[in-house]
Amino acid sequence: MAGANTEKVVRDRNRRYLAYLLRLWQVREKGQVGWRASTENVHTGEQRGFSGLADLYAFIEGEVSQVGQVQPTRGLGDRGTDIERLS
């Protein structure tokens, strides 16, 4: 069973897009308001927690940098605006 799970993770790393469920919530510590976050990879189910937005941003940047180099193409977004789309 572990072999099938490893194969799924390898396949997911070869995808040209990332999909996460993102949860954000405010916390109050010592009179200061801050943010906490968690992500769940919708392909693998892996969950991660973050103690602040800077940690979340660093994680996203790291994940994006692991996606293979692709050439973007131009397309139209939902509202008719130009977006870059991976082909």
N, C-alpha and C positions, 0 to 999 in steps of 0.2 A: 504493500500500500504506500510506503514511503517513496518508492520509485515513481509512482504516478503523481504524487504531490510535487516531487522535485521537477518532473517533466513539465507540470503546469506552471511552476514558477519560472522556468527557463523560457517557456512559450510567452508568458506575460512580459518578460523583459524584452522580448523581440517586438512587442507592439509599438506602434508609432503614436500612441496616445496614452494618457494616464487618466484614470478615473478614481476619484476618492470621494467618500462621504466625509464632509467637514462639519465638525461641531465646534461652536465657539460659545463661551460663557464668561460673564464678568465675575470677578472675585474682589473682595475687599480685605486687605491685610494692613494692619497698623495704620488705618485711616487712608490708605492709598487704594485706588481702584486699578485693577489690572485685568488682563485677559488670560484665559486658559483655552487650550484647543486640543482636539483629538481628530485623527484621521483614521479612516478605514478604507483599505484598498478593496475596491469592489470586485476585483478579479481574484485576489488571494485570500481576502478576509483579514489580512494582517492589520492590527490596530496599533497606533502610536499615540502617546500623550505628549503635550508640550506645555511648559510652564510659562510661556510668553509668546508673543507674536514673532519676535526675532528668531526664536527657535523654529517656529512653524515655517517662516520664510526660508531659513537655511535648509530645512528639510526639502521644501519644494524645489529650491534651486538645485540641490543635490540630485533629486529624482529626475529633474528635467535634463541635467547634464549627462545622465546615464542613458537617456534615450538616444538611439543611433542617429548619426548625422543624416538629415533628410533635406531635400530641397523643397521649400514651401512653394505653393502655387496660390494664385489669387482666386478668391471666390467671394460670393455675396453672403453676408450674414443674414440673420432672421429679419432684420429691419432694412435690408437693402444696402448696408454699409459694407465696405471692403474689409475682409478679414483674411488672415493667412491660414491656409488649410494645408495639412500634411497630405501628400499623395503617396 
